[in-house]
Amino acid sequence: MRTPVDTATRTDQARADTCGPEPAVGAGDDPRQFAQVLSAVYDAAMTGAKLPARPRPVISESWERAATAGVDPDAGGGHGALEVSELEISRHESGLAGVLPELTRGLDAVIADGDNVLVVADHRGRVLWRSGSGRVLTRADRLGFIEGADWAEDAVGTNAIGTALMFGRAVQVFSAEHFVRTHHAWTCAGAPIRDPRTGSVLGVVDVSGPAATIHPTMVALVDAVAKLAEARLRDQHRESLDHLRSIAAPILARAAGPALAVDNDGWVAALDAIPPQTRIRLPGRTTPGRFVVGPLGECDIDPLPGGWLVRIADPDGRRPTSVELDLRDSARPVVTVSGGAGGWSFHPSPRHAQILDLLAQHRSGRSAAQMSADLFGVEDRTITIRAEMSRLRKHASGLLDANPYRFADAVEVTVRRAVG
């Protein structure tokens, strides 16, 4: 394949120098004529002939990446779709489930006519959710554009999902701008969704459909909806900090020295006797224990539901984090967590109590296959184990480690069982 030229036709270079979304077709362009030009450019690029025009930089760079990755422009590529249970885990871990209403409400109108499909993918390019009429979904099925499928650039070449992830902002991919020839009948517009807590990309919202049905303003609309989702994520983060603050307030009141409560990303929910600050940098692998925390110096870190209690270290010593699993009432097990500044408790489900009991018996840890055999008598229910552990670690933040699954080394564990 000829290496695409990194300059653009018309006003595309000016567009590439801005921070806004990257449309393919301008409002004054004839889509059919533009599609013909793109088709000629594509054919020349794939055969090494002289280019009749130059693709946009975002497209030429993407074509080069796809060729380097070994994507076949005629046969396509990609990996198999996720199993249903694996898809559910990916949805749960994506951080996007809570903003689906914002995404669907904002784009309902563009899929209402039945020509377009709405897709939400994760940060790897895996399709997590899609919606649209049966007619357009059937067409999408034929392209492998299904839930669980991999639409990263190195899997299926240039497309609005994978290319928006690589480009870092909204992009429209029109007709023959797609690297794989069978995708040329489609046009797609995708915009990345960023986590306001970390700035990292959580995924992409995309609208795809037959080339003639996508309006030039679609990429701006998709970008605006992505921004609405990010605003909702900011609201959810504030709500989670408020919840953490309510839990931490009585614990901070009992703390003997300077302390603060932070979420898992280091955002401060509450503090006592410490100068005001918005965020601290936690250790790379945060577990209960004593660590140096930036300008705060040596600190004792203890788990809280949804975050951490960070206390300026007492030179006289540290009270270790302890977990008591009370199984005496099988219908209502209780987990009590105690640390240097007090404690908190929660009621695990019977299955989660069974898992905690198992991990208490195997402090060196258990693999997903071993836990499957322990709990179900077979080793092949690892996906179920991973899903349960993902849910459990949301409640028991900081108490559990993975690879293998186990209680954190610094945690002391006691199990109380019914007698007789």
C-alpha positions in Angstrom: 0.0 0.0 0.0 1.2 3.5 -0.8 1.8 5.7 2.2 -0.9 8.3 2.2 0.1 11.9 1.9 -0.3 13.9 5.1 -1.9 17.0 3.7 -5.6 17.7 3.1 -7.9 18.9 0.4 -10.2 22.0 0.7 -10.2 23.4 4.2 -9.3 20.2 6.0 -5.9 21.3 7.2 -7.5 24.3 8.9 -10.0 21.9 10.5 -7.2 19.7 11.7 -5.6 22.7 13.5 -8.6 23.4 15.6 -9.9 21.6 18.7 -13.4 21.0 17.4 -14.9 17.9 15.9 -13.5 16.7 12.6 -16.2 16.5 9.9 -15.6 14.7 6.6 -18.2 16.4 4.4 -18.7 20.2 4.5 -22.2 21.7 4.4 -21.6 22.8 0.8 -20.3 19.5 -0.5 -22.2 17.1 -2.7 -21.9 13.8 -0.7 -22.3 11.6 -3.9 -19.6 13.5 -5.7 -17.3 13.6 -2.7 -17.8 9.8 -2.3 -16.7 9.3 -5.9 -13.5 11.3 -5.3 -12.8 9.4 -2.1 -13.3 6.1 -3.8 -10.7 7.1 -6.5 -8.3 8.3 -3.7 -8.8 5.0 -1.8 -8.2 2.8 -4.9 -5.0 4.7 -5.8 -3.7 4.5 -2.2 -4.3 0.8 -1.9 -2.6 0.0 -5.3 0.3 2.5 -5.0 -1.0 4.6 -7.9 -0.8 8.4 -8.0 -3.4 10.0 -5.7 -6.0 12.1 -7.6 -6.5 14.1 -4.4 -5.1 14.0 -0.8 -7.0 12.5 2.1 -7.4 14.4 5.3 -4.5 14.1 7.7 -6.7 12.2 10.3 -7.5 9.7 7.6 -4.1 9.3 6.0 -2.5 8.7 9.4 -5.2 6.2 10.3 -4.8 4.3 7.0 -1.1 4.1 7.7 -1.7 2.7 11.2 -4.2 0.2 9.9 -1.7 -1.0 7.2 1.0 -1.3 9.8 -1.3 -3.3 12.0 -1.9 -5.7 9.1 -5.6 -5.0 8.6 -6.7 -6.5 5.3 -8.5 -3.8 3.3 -10.5 -6.4 1.3 -11.3 -9.0 3.9 -11.4 -6.8 7.0 -10.4 -8.4 10.3 -11.1 -8.1 13.9 -11.3 -10.5 16.8 -14.3 -12.5 17.9 -17.1 -10.9 19.8 -17.1 -11.2 23.6 -19.3 -13.8 25.2 -22.4 -12.5 26.8 -21.0 -12.8 30.4 -17.8 -11.1 29.3 -19.8 -8.3 27.7 -21.7 -7.8 30.9 -18.4 -7.5 32.8 -17.1 -5.0 30.3 -20.2 -2.9 30.6 -20.0 -2.9 34.4 -16.3 -1.9 34.3 -16.6 0.7 31.6 -17.9 3.5 33.8 -20.4 4.4 31.0 -23.5 2.5 32.2 -24.6 5.5 34.3 -24.6 7.9 31.4 -26.5 5.8 28.9 -29.7 7.9 29.4 -27.9 11.0 28.4 -26.4 9.4 25.3 -29.7 7.9 24.1 -31.8 10.9 24.9 -29.5 13.2 23.0 -29.4 11.0 19.9 -32.8 9.4 19.8 -33.9 11.7 17.0 -31.2 10.6 14.6 -32.0 6.9 14.9 -35.8 7.4 15.0 -36.1 7.2 11.2 -34.5 3.8 11.2 -31.5 4.5 9.0 -28.8 4.9 11.7 -27.5 2.9 14.6 -26.3 4.3 17.9 -23.3 2.6 19.4 -21.4 3.1 22.7 -18.0 1.5 22.8 -15.4 1.2 25.6 -11.8 2.6 25.7 -10.5 -0.4 23.8 -13.1 0.0 21.0 -15.3 -2.9 22.1 -19.0 -2.3 21.2 -20.9 -2.4 24.5 -24.4 -1.2 23.5 -26.2 -0.4 20.3 -29.7 0.6 19.3 -31.6 1.2 16.1 -34.3 -0.3 14.0 -34.3 -3.9 13.1 -33.6 -3.0 9.5 -30.4 -1.1 10.2 -29.2 -3.5 12.9 -29.5 -6.4 10.4 -27.2 -4.4 8.0 -24.8 -3.7 10.8 -24.7 -7.4 11.7 -23.4 -8.2 8.2 -20.4 -5.9 8.9 -19.7 -7.5 12.3 -20.9 -4.3 13.9 -22.4 -6.2 16.9 -22.3 -5.9 20.7 -19.0 -7.3 22.0 -17.2 -6.8 18.7 -13.8 -5.1 18.5 -13.8 -1.9 16.4 -10.4 -0.6 17.4 -8.3 0.6 14.4 -5.9 -2.3 14.7 -8.8 -4.7 14.3 -11.0 -3.2 11.6 -9.0 -0.2 10.3 -10.2 3.4 10.0 -13.7 3.9 11.5 -15.2 6.6 13.8 -14.9 4.5 17.0 -11.3 3.4 16.6 -10.1 6.6 15.0 -11.8 8.8 17.6 -9.9 6.8 20.2 -6.6 7.3 18.4 -7.3 11.0 17.4 -8.5 12.0 20.9 -11.5 14.1 19.6 -14.7 13.8 17.6 -14.3 12.6 14.0 -16.5 11.7 11.0 -15.4 8.9 8.6 -17.2 9.1 5.3 -17.7 6.3 2.8 -14.3 5.3 1.3 -12.4 7.0 4.1 -13.0 3.6 5.9 -9.9 1.4 5.5 -11.9 -1.8 4.9 -13.7 -1.8 1.5 -16.9 -3.4 2.7 -17.5 -0.4 5.0 -17.6 2.1 2.2 -21.4 2.2 2.0 -21.4 3.6 5.6 -20.6 6.9 7.2 -20.0 7.2 10.9 -19.4 10.0 13.5 -17.8 9.2 16.8 -16.7 11.3 19.8 -14.6 10.2 22.8 -16.1 10.4 26.3 -13.6 11.4 29.0 -13.6 10.6 32.7 -13.7 14.1 34.3 -11.8 12.7 37.4 -8.8 11.5 35.5 -9.0 12.9 32.0 -8.7 9.4 30.5 -11.0 8.2 27.7 -13.7 5.9 28.9 -15.1 5.2 25.5 -16.8 6.5 22.4 -20.4 7.4 21.3 -21.0 6.7 17.6 -23.7 7.2 15.1 -23.4 5.1 11.9 -25.5 4.5 8.9 -25.7 4.5 5.1 -23.5 7.2 3.7 -26.3 9.2 2.2 -28.2 9.5 5.5 -25.5 11.2 7.7 -25.6 15.0 7.7 -22.4 17.0 7.9 -23.5 18.4 11.3 -23.8 14.8 12.8 -20.2 14.9 14.2 -20.9 18.1 16.0 -24.1 16.6 17.5 -22.4 13.5 18.6 -19.6 15.6 20.2 -22.1 17.7 22.0 -23.9 14.6 23.4 -20.5 13.2 24.5 -19.9 16.5 26.4 -23.4 16.1 28.1 -22.3 12.6 29.2 -19.1 14.1 30.6 -21.2 16.7 32.5 -23.3 13.9 34.0 -20.1 12.0 35.0 -19.0 15.2 36.8 -22.3 15.3 38.7 -22.0 11.7 39.6 -18.5 12.3 40.9 -19.7 15.2 43.1 -22.5 12.9 44.4 -20.0 10.1 45.2 -17.7 12.6 47.0 -20.8 13.8 49.0 -21.5 10.2 50.0 -17.9 9.6 51.0 -17.9 12.8 53.0 -21.0 11.7 55.0 -19.3 8.4 55.8 -15.9 10.0 56.6 -17.2 12.9 58.8 -17.7 11.0 62.0 -14.4 9.1 61.5 -12.5 12.3 60.9 -14.1 13.7 64.1 -12.6 10.8 66.1 -9.2 11.0 64.4 -6.4 11.9 66.7 -4.4 13.9 64.2 -4.6 15.6 60.8 -6.5 13.4 58.3 -8.4 13.5 55.1 -10.8 11.3 53.1 -10.2 10.8 49.4 -11.8 8.7 46.7 -9.9 6.0 44.8 -8.5 8.7 42.4 -7.3 10.9 45.2 -10.0 13.6 45.0 -10.6 15.0 48.5 -14.0 14.6 50.0 -13.3 15.9 53.5 -10.3 16.9 55.6 -9.5 17.9 59.2 -6.5 20.0 60.4 -4.9 19.8 56.9 -4.6 22.9 54.5 -7.4 22.9 51.9 -6.6 20.9 48.7 -8.6 19.4 45.9 -6.6 16.2 45.1 -3.7 14.2 46.3 -1.5 11.6 44.6 -2.1 8.2 46.1 0.5 5.5 45.8 0.4 3.6 42.5 -0.8 0.4 44.1 -2.9 1.6 47.1 -3.4 -0.9 49.9 -3.8 -0.4 53.6 -0.5 0.6 55.2 2.0 3.3 55.7 3.2 5.3 52.7 4.8 8.6 51.7 2.0 10.7 50.2 3.5 13.7 48.4 3.9 16.8 50.5 1.9 15.3 53.3 4.9 13.0 54.1 4.5 9.7 55.8 0.8 8.7 56.1 -1.3 5.8 57.3 -3.9 4.8 54.7 -7.0 2.8 55.6 -9.9 1.8 53.4 -13.3 3.5 53.4 -16.3 2.5 51.2 -15.5 4.1 47.9 -12.2 5.6 49.0 -9.5 6.0 51.6 -8.8 7.6 55.0 -5.3 9.2 54.9 -3.9 10.2 58.2 -0.6 11.9 59.0 1.5 9.0 60.5 1.7 8.7 64.2 5.4 8.1 65.0 4.3 5.8 67.9 2.9 3.2 65.6 0.1 2.2 63.3 -3.0 0.3 64.2 -3.5 -2.3 61.4 -6.6 -2.6 59.3 -8.7 -5.6 60.4 -11.7 -7.3 58.9 -14.2 -9.4 60.8 -16.5 -11.6 58.8 -19.4 -12.6 61.0 -21.2 -15.7 59.6 -23.2 -16.6 62.7 -26.4 -15.5 61.1 -26.3 -17.1 57.7 -29.2 -15.0 56.5 -27.5 -11.8 57.4 -23.7 -11.9 57.3 -21.8 -8.8 58.4 -18.4 -7.5 57.5 -16.8 -5.0 60.0 -13.7 -3.1 59.0 -11.6 -1.5 61.7 -8.5 0.8 61.4 -6.6 3.5 63.0 -9.5 5.9 63.3 -12.5 3.8 63.8 -14.5 1.5 61.6 -17.4 0.8 59.3 -19.5 -2.2 58.3 -21.6 -3.6 55.4 -23.8 -6.6 54.7 -22.5 -8.8 51.9 -24.7 -11.0 49.8 -24.6 -14.7 50.7 -22.4 -15.4 47.7 -20.0 -12.5 48.6 -19.8 -13.8 52.1 -18.9 -17.2 50.8 -16.2 -15.7 48.6 -14.8 -13.7 51.6 -14.8 -16.8 53.7 -12.9 -18.7 51.0 -10.3 -15.9 50.7 -9.9 -15.8 54.5 -9.0 -19.5 54.3 -6.5 -19.0 51.5 -4.5 -15.9 52.4 -2.0 -16.6 49.6 -4.8 -16.2 47.1 -6.9 -18.1 44.6 -7.1 -17.9 40.8 -10.5 -17.5 39.1 -10.3 -21.2 38.1 -9.6 -22.3 41.6 -12.4 -20.2 43.0 -14.8 -21.6 40.4 -13.8 -25.2 41.5 -14.2 -24.2 45.1 -17.6 -22.6 44.7 -19.2 -24.5 41.8 -17.3 -27.8 41.6 -16.0 -27.0 38.1 -13.1 -24.8 36.9 -14.9 -23.3 33.8 -17.0 -20.6 35.5 -14.2 -18.1 35.6 -16.3 -15.3 34.0 -18.9 -15.6 36.7 -16.1 -15.4 39.3 -14.6 -12.3 37.7 -18.0 -10.6 37.6 -18.7 -11.4 41.3 -15.2 -10.2 42.3 -15.7 -7.0 40.3 -18.9 -6.3 42.2 -17.4 -7.3 45.6 -14.4 -5.0 45.2 -16.8 -2.1 44.7 -18.0 -2.6 48.3 -14.7 -3.8 49.8 -12.5 -1.1 48.3 -8.8 -1.5 49.3 -9.4 -4.8 51.2 -9.0 -7.2 48.2 -6.3 -7.6 45.6 -6.3 -9.5 42.3 -4.0 -11.8 40.4 -4.6 -13.9 42.4 -7.7 -12.9 44.2 -6.9 -12.4 47.9 -7.1 -10.2 50.9 -4.5 -7.4 50.9 -1.4 -8.4 52.8 -1.7 -5.7 55.4 -5.3 -6.7 56.3 -5.9 -8.9 59.4 -8.9 -11.2 58.9 -11.1 -12.9 61.5 -14.1 -15.2 60.7 -16.8 -15.8 63.3 -18.9 -18.9 62.7 -22.0 -20.4 64.3 -21.2 -22.9 67.0 -22.7 -26.4 66.7 
